[in-house]
Each structure stands twice: as C-alpha cells, then as structure tokens.
C-alpha cells in the first residue's frame, strides 16, 4: 500500500516537488549520484529537478567536467560529481570483484589480456581527445583482441570501474571515453570510513526518507557497511518511524512536509523508483511489474500523480517535435490538464514542440 507521507517527503528531498536545485551539478551532488543507464532519459531526470535547465545545460555540465558518467556502484552507470568519482569507486569496487572474476572466466579474459587492453586504450586516449566507443573497439580488434559477445563492452566498463576511464561528452549519438584523471584533474580521496559517512549523508539527504536496506541496495554495499555509514552520520540526520520501519532523512526536512498536488513525468531508471530497494510506498504492488514489463532490465518512464506512480509514458522524437503517449494504470481524465502541463515541461527541456496523443 502506498504511503502519501513518504512519497511527499521524497518528492521534496529529491528536488522533484516544489523545491528545485539551481544547476545540473547541484542535482547530482544533492542526490549523491543519479542513475544514467539510458543517457536520453538520465538528462531529463536531472533537468526536471532544476528550476529552469534545458538539455543544453545538462550536456554543458558534462562537457565542462562538472558531472562525470561512469560505473561507481552496482556495476551500472551513474552521473557522479566529477571530483567524487575516485572515492566512490574505491568504496564500492570490492563488492564487484567476485562478479568480475566470474565474468572474466566466462569471456576468456586473463590478467595478460586485460593488461594489453589497458595499454592499448591508454595509448589511444593519451592526447586527451575523447574517442567514441566503436573506435576503441577497433583499437582492440586490430591488436587481435575480439570484442564480440560483450567482451569489448566489459573491458571498457571494467577499466572505468577501476578508475582508468570515464565517459566523455557525446558525439551525436555516440558515447566517447576519456582517461579519468586527465579529464577531471583533482580527484578527492577519502578513507573508507570517511567515504561511507559521506555517501550515507548524501544518500539520505537526497533520497530520504529511506531505510538502511535501501542504502545498501542503492550502493551495492553490504548491510553491515551500510549500517556503519548511517551510524557515523546519525547525529546530522533525523530518524522517523513509519509503517513499523525506521527511516532516515535530512535533519532540515520537516517531518510533515506536504507537497501540493501535482503531476510529474519521470524518466525510466529514475531515482524516485530505482533509488530504493522497497518501492511499495510510491507504487501499488499490482502495478509494479508494469515498470519493467519485459524483464530485460529496461525501466519505463513513469507518470507520477501526487507522489504515486500512476502509469507509464513514452516519447518519440519526430521531425516536427516530440510525440508523447501515455498509458495510465487507471483512468486519469480528471488530471488531464496537469499531465499535459508536465508533458509541455518535458518538451521545453528538449527545445521541441509537443505532440500529444489522447490521455
């Protein structure tokens, strides 16, 4: 059963509700990190949390090296504050080592091949120019290293998770890669305990109210590590009990914060849904499977009505604008104007005319 109190507080802490962030980089830092498995959707996830940023503003923050896309947690892609990449990766990488060993054995990768890959890619990126993914694949292939069956993509992800690479700015629809240290410059270093405390503080400030189990899920850390992180910052967070569970959130967030009724169109993979292990506070259990209906790890963009996930939506870029279609779980005729206003906000972010089918 959904919980309006939790939903309202999360809308506020995440910058989805009435209180927005000023810049794209403030969004990413405020939430700790923003999931970015789908670039086109991730940039909207950042844009909708700012007062007025458009797509060019988010792309500029990436090009200006304020935001970095890489693999800091759970073996998946996030937007991360540039200076924080290294300590986040060092904190979470040990939990991925067993998976890496299994995957390398499956792909036939050994230490010698990985060393060759590292050397070849480092040489290709040495002058600081971002290189598109297909070109790096060609570099490996020309040296006799097959990139088929996901091997090439695994190598790029592995080298990124281990602090050598990160994504550069996109070239059209192509992802590029750069050497992390050369791209970002000054990288903050923290001890393990400092990193646990910092990540816990950012997560619960930007996602609260959330549980320790939610934090462990989001980071990929063990439950004991997550508990240590929370305990170290418990004096600067507030603890509340809802539905017989203990939640943590920012000390400055009013416990009875109430967002005004509103409709939001969130992207797929959004932190409002994927930022938590338990999602029943914001979506009814019978509708939850509809967010990822094909069981392929792809999460649909969501219609959020007064904090409750009430349907999914899709967008298609066409010559004359962006077409948006809606699939509410139950009829939403009484909120039609609010849904259209939210769709207009998305079109404005893209800088395109809005084309809408019936709701």
Secondary structure per residue as TSV (DSSP state, phi and psi in degrees):
chain	resnum	aa	ss	phi	psi
A	1	X	-	360.0	132.1
A	2	X	-	-67.1	155.4
A	3	X	-	-123.1	104.6
A	4	X	H	-59.3	-32.1
A	5	X	H	-65.9	-49.1
A	6	X	H	-62.2	-44.5
A	7	X	H	-59.2	-46.0
A	8	X	H	-63.4	-43.1
A	9	X	H	-64.6	-38.9
A	10	X	H	-69.6	-38.4
A	11	X	H	-56.4	-40.6
A	12	X	H	-71.4	-49.7
A	13	X	H	-65.9	-30.8
A	14	X	T	-84.7	-5.4
A	15	X	T	79.4	17.7
A	16	X	-	-87.8	-32.8
A	17	X	S	-79.9	-139.8
A	18	X	S	-73.3	-27.5
A	19	X	-	-95.3	112.8
A	20	X	-	-105.8	163.2
A	21	X	B	-85.4	161.3
A	22	X	S	-86.6	-34.5
A	23	X	S	-136.0	159.8
A	24	X	H	-57.0	-42.1
A	25	X	H	-66.4	-29.8
A	26	X	H	-69.3	-33.8
A	27	X	H	-60.7	-50.2
A	28	X	H	-64.6	-43.0
A	29	X	H	-69.6	-38.1
A	30	X	H	-64.2	-33.7
A	31	X	H	-91.3	-8.0
A	32	X	S	93.6	-46.8
A	33	X	-	-171.9	158.7
A	34	X	E	-128.6	125.4
A	35	X	E	-63.0	138.0
A	36	X	-	-140.6	40.4
A	37	X	S	-61.0	-33.2
A	38	X	S	-118.3	108.7
A	39	X	H	-58.5	-46.4
A	40	X	H	-60.4	-31.1
A	41	X	H	-85.4	-36.1
A	42	X	H	-62.0	-39.4
A	43	X	H	-64.6	-34.5
A	44	X	H	-68.5	-36.6
A	45	X	H	-59.2	-33.7
A	46	X	H	-77.7	-46.0
A	47	X	H	-60.5	-40.6
A	48	X	T	-68.9	-16.9
A	49	X	T	-92.9	1.4
A	50	X	B	-105.6	163.2
A	51	X	S	-68.5	-35.0
A	52	X	S	-156.0	11.8
A	53	X	-	-68.9	137.9
A	54	X	-	-103.3	177.4
A	55	X	H	-54.3	-43.7
A	56	X	H	-59.9	-31.9
A	57	X	H	-68.0	-40.4
A	58	X	H	-68.3	-43.7
A	59	X	H	-63.4	-36.1
A	60	X	H	-66.5	-39.2
A	61	X	H	-61.7	-32.7
A	62	X	H	-73.9	-45.8
A	63	X	H	-63.7	-32.5
A	64	X	T	-86.0	5.5
A	65	X	T	69.2	28.1
A	66	X	S	-87.1	-30.2
A	67	X	E	-123.2	137.5
A	68	X	E	-121.3	138.7
A	69	X	E	-101.3	125.1
A	70	X	E	-161.7	-168.9
A	71	X	E	-110.2	83.6
A	72	X	E	-91.5	-22.2
A	73	X	E	-147.4	144.2
A	74	X	T	58.6	15.2
A	75	X	T	67.9	25.0
A	76	X	E	-128.9	168.8
A	77	X	E	-87.8	134.1
A	78	X	E	-132.1	154.9
A	79	X	E	-86.3	133.0
A	80	X	E	-134.3	144.6
A	81	X	E	-56.2	131.9
A	82	X	G	-52.9	-45.6
A	83	X	G	-72.7	-11.2
A	84	X	G	-100.0	-1.5
A	85	X	H	-57.5	-48.7
A	86	X	H	-64.2	-47.7
A	87	X	H	-69.1	-32.5
A	88	X	H	-64.8	-44.2
A	89	X	H	-65.5	-41.7
A	90	X	H	-64.5	-32.6
A	91	X	H	-70.2	-41.4
A	92	X	H	-99.2	-17.1
A	93	X	G	-59.4	-39.8
A	94	X	G	-55.8	-31.2
A	95	X	G	-70.8	-16.2
A	96	X	G	-96.9	-5.1
A	97	X	H	-63.6	-41.6
A	98	X	H	-63.0	-41.6
A	99	X	H	-62.5	-42.0
A	100	X	H	-60.9	-42.2
A	101	X	H	-62.3	-43.1
A	102	X	H	-64.9	-44.1
A	103	X	H	-66.3	-41.3
A	104	X	H	-63.3	-39.6
A	105	X	H	-64.5	-40.4
A	106	X	H	-63.2	-37.3
A	107	X	H	-89.2	-5.8
A	108	X	T	75.0	28.6
A	109	X	-	-94.5	135.0
A	110	X	-	-124.7	178.6
A	111	X	H	-59.4	-35.9
A	112	X	H	-68.6	-42.1
A	113	X	H	-66.4	-42.4
A	114	X	H	-62.3	-37.1
A	115	X	H	-63.9	-42.0
A	116	X	H	-62.9	-44.1
A	117	X	H	-58.3	-46.9
A	118	X	H	-57.4	-46.6
A	119	X	H	-65.0	-44.3
A	120	X	H	-63.5	-45.1
A	121	X	H	-71.1	-38.2
A	122	X	H	-60.3	-40.7
A	123	X	H	-66.3	-39.7
A	124	X	H	-66.8	-24.8
A	125	X	T	-107.4	6.9
A	126	X	T	-63.3	-28.4
A	127	X	T	-86.8	2.3
A	128	X	S	89.1	-4.8
A	129	X	-	-78.9	126.3
A	130	X	-	-59.8	136.8
A	131	X	E	-118.3	127.5
A	132	X	E	-62.7	152.4
A	133	X	H	-51.8	-49.4
A	134	X	H	-58.3	-34.6
A	135	X	H	-67.7	-35.7
A	136	X	H	-70.1	-34.0
A	137	X	H	-62.1	-41.1
A	138	X	H	-63.1	-39.6
A	139	X	H	-57.3	-44.4
A	140	X	H	-68.3	-45.6
A	141	X	H	-60.6	-41.0
A	142	X	H	-66.5	-18.3
A	143	X	T	-98.4	11.3
A	144	X	T	87.6	11.6
A	145	X	-	-102.0	112.3
A	146	X	-	-67.5	137.4
A	147	X	-	-105.5	9.0
A	148	X	T	-73.7	166.6
A	149	X	T	57.7	31.7
A	150	X	T	83.3	1.2
A	151	X	H	-63.8	-44.8
A	152	X	H	-62.2	-44.4
A	153	X	H	-65.2	-37.6
A	154	X	H	-61.6	-44.1
A	155	X	H	-60.2	-44.3
A	156	X	H	-64.4	-41.4
A	157	X	H	-66.0	-42.1
A	158	X	H	-62.0	-46.3
A	159	X	H	-67.8	-30.1
A	160	X	H	-71.9	-45.5
A	161	X	H	-62.7	-25.2
A	162	X	T	-98.8	17.4
A	163	X	T	85.8	9.8
A	164	X	S	-91.1	-42.5
A	165	X	E	-118.3	165.3
A	166	X	E	-153.9	170.1
A	167	X	E	-71.0	142.7
A	168	X	-	-98.4	-169.9
A	169	X	-	-66.7	151.4
A	170	X	-	-75.1	147.6
A	171	X	B	-112.4	98.2
A	172	X	T	65.5	-122.0
A	173	X	T	-97.3	5.2
A	174	X	B	-94.5	134.4
A	175	X	-	-76.5	143.2
A	176	X	E	-116.5	163.4
A	177	X	E	-125.7	150.9
A	178	X	E	-139.8	164.9
A	179	X	E	-77.4	123.6
A	180	X	H	-55.1	-54.0
A	181	X	H	-63.2	-40.4
A	182	X	H	-68.9	-33.5
A	183	X	H	-74.6	-46.0
A	184	X	H	-89.0	-36.7
A	185	X	-	86.0	-119.5
A	186	X	S	-66.3	117.6
A	187	X	-	-112.6	126.5
A	188	X	-	-70.1	138.7
A	189	X	-	-117.4	135.6
A	190	X	-	-131.4	152.7
A	191	X	-	-70.1	168.2
A	192	X	H	-57.8	-45.6
A	193	X	H	-68.6	-38.6
A	194	X	H	-63.8	-41.3
A	195	X	H	-66.0	-42.4
A	196	X	H	-58.2	-45.6
A	197	X	H	-65.0	-45.2
A	198	X	H	-65.2	-43.9
A	199	X	H	-68.8	-37.9
A	200	X	H	-63.0	-44.6
A	201	X	H	-60.6	-45.9
A	202	X	H	-67.0	-41.0
A	203	X	H	-63.3	-51.1
A	204	X	H	-72.4	-27.6
A	205	X	H	-70.4	-40.2
A	206	X	H	-93.6	-8.8
A	207	X	H	-126.4	-9.8
A	208	X	-	-63.2	154.1
A	209	X	S	-76.6	135.4
A	210	X	B	-145.1	159.5
A	211	X	-	-98.2	167.5
A	212	X	H	-60.5	-36.9
A	213	X	H	-63.9	-37.4
A	214	X	H	-62.0	-43.7
A	215	X	H	-63.2	-42.8
A	216	X	H	-62.8	-41.8
A	217	X	H	-61.8	-48.8
A	218	X	H	-63.3	-39.8
A	219	X	H	-87.4	-24.8
A	220	X	T	81.7	7.7
A	221	X	-	-77.4	163.7
A	222	X	-	-71.6	160.9
A	223	X	H	-63.7	-36.3
A	224	X	H	-66.8	-38.5
A	225	X	H	-65.1	-43.1
A	226	X	H	-61.1	-41.7
A	227	X	H	-63.2	-40.6
A	228	X	H	-61.5	-40.3
A	229	X	H	-62.7	-45.1
A	230	X	H	-65.2	-44.7
A	231	X	H	-59.4	-35.0
A	232	X	H	-72.1	-18.8
A	233	X	H	-122.0	13.1
A	234	X	G	-61.0	-25.3
A	235	X	G	-74.8	-15.0
A	236	X	G	-114.6	8.8
A	237	X	E	-116.1	169.3
A	238	X	E	-116.3	145.6
A	239	X	E	-109.4	132.2
A	240	X	E	-131.0	156.9
A	241	X	E	-117.1	120.9
A	242	X	E	-135.0	136.8
A	243	X	T	51.0	40.3
A	244	X	T	62.5	22.4
A	245	X	E	-125.9	151.8
A	246	X	E	-94.3	126.5
A	247	X	E	-119.5	150.8
A	248	X	E	-121.2	146.4
A	249	X	E	-159.1	176.4
A	250	X	E	-57.6	140.3
A	251	X	T	-66.4	-21.6
A	252	X	T	-90.5	-4.2
A	253	X	S	-87.0	117.9
A	254	X	-	-58.9	133.9
A	255	X	T	-60.9	-27.9
A	256	X	T	-111.3	32.0
A	257	X	-	-54.7	130.2
A	258	X	-	-127.9	108.4
A	259	X	-	-72.0	147.7
A	260	X	-	-69.9	151.2
A	261	X	S	-53.8	132.0
A	262	X	-	-162.6	157.3
A	263	X	E	-112.3	136.8
A	264	X	E	-129.8	140.6
A	265	X	E	-103.8	106.6
A	266	X	E	-96.3	151.3
A	267	X	-	-73.7	168.5
A	268	X	T	-66.4	157.3
A	269	X	T	65.4	15.6
A	270	X	-	-69.8	150.6
A	271	X	H	-60.9	-26.7
A	272	X	H	-63.1	-27.4
A	273	X	H	-105.7	-54.1
A	274	X	H	-81.5	-5.7
A	275	X	T	-79.8	5.8
A	276	X	-	-140.0	147.2
A	277	X	S	-71.6	-45.7
A	278	X	-	-99.7	127.2
A	279	X	-	-118.1	6.6
A	280	X	T	-70.4	-10.6
A	281	X	T	-72.7	-21.1
A	282	X	T	-122.5	-3.8
A	283	X	S	-147.5	139.2
A	284	X	-	-69.3	138.5
A	285	X	H	-52.5	-35.3
A	286	X	H	-70.8	-20.2
A	287	X	H	-97.5	-14.1
A	288	X	H	-56.1	-42.7
A	289	X	G	-61.6	-18.2
A	290	X	G	-75.8	-13.4
A	291	X	G	-75.2	-32.5
A	292	X	G	-132.8	71.2
A	293	X	T	-72.0	-19.9
A	294	X	T	-98.5	1.5
A	295	X	S	54.3	35.6
A	296	X	S	-117.4	15.5
A	297	X	S	80.9	7.7
A	298	X	-	-101.5	123.2
A	299	X	-	-105.6	133.1
A	300	X	-	-77.1	149.1
A	301	X	E	-59.3	147.5
A	302	X	E	-121.0	141.6
A	303	X	E	-91.7	122.3
A	304	X	E	-114.1	120.4
A	305	X	E	-114.6	112.5
A	306	X	T	53.4	39.3
A	307	X	T	90.9	-15.5
A	308	X	E	-98.1	132.9
A	309	X	E	-73.1	115.8
A	310	X	E	-118.2	5.9
A	311	X	E	167.5	-176.9
A	312	X	E	-125.4	163.6
A	313	X	E	-143.9	163.2
A	314	X	E	-135.9	155.7
A	315	X	E	-135.2	147.0
A	316	X	E	-138.6	125.1
A	317	X	E	-78.6	124.2
A	318	X	E	-122.1	173.6
A	319	X	T	-58.8	-37.4
A	320	X	T	-101.6	12.3
A	321	X	E	147.6	-162.9
A	322	X	E	-110.5	122.6
A	323	X	E	-91.9	128.9
A	324	X	E	-118.3	129.1
A	325	X	E	-121.9	152.3
A	326	X	E	-124.2	145.1
A	327	X	E	-135.9	78.4
A	328	X	E	-67.7	150.0
A	329	X	S	-69.1	-35.2
A	330	X	S	-135.8	160.1
A	331	X	-	-55.4	137.1
A	332	X	-	-125.3	34.4
A	333	X	G	-55.5	-37.5
A	334	X	G	-70.8	-14.2
A	335	X	G	-111.0	18.1
A	336	X	H	-57.5	-45.3
A	337	X	H	-63.3	-39.2
A	338	X	H	-66.1	-39.0
A	339	X	H	-65.4	-42.4
A	340	X	H	-64.0	-38.2
A	341	X	H	-64.4	-40.1
A	342	X	H	-65.1	-38.8
A	343	X	H	-65.4	-38.0
A	344	X	H	-62.2	-37.7
A	345	X	H	-62.7	-38.5
A	346	X	H	-67.2	-44.7
A	347	X	H	-61.6	-39.8
A	348	X	H	-62.5	-40.7
A	349	X	H	-57.8	-42.0
A	350	X	H	-77.0	-20.0
A	351	X	T	75.7	33.0
A	352	X	-	-127.7	153.2
A	353	X	-	-64.8	151.2
A	354	X	E	-97.1	133.1
A	355	X	E	-118.6	121.7
A	356	X	E	-123.2	134.2
A	357	X	-	-89.4	179.6
A	358	X	-	-64.2	150.2
A	359	X	-	-98.5	360.0
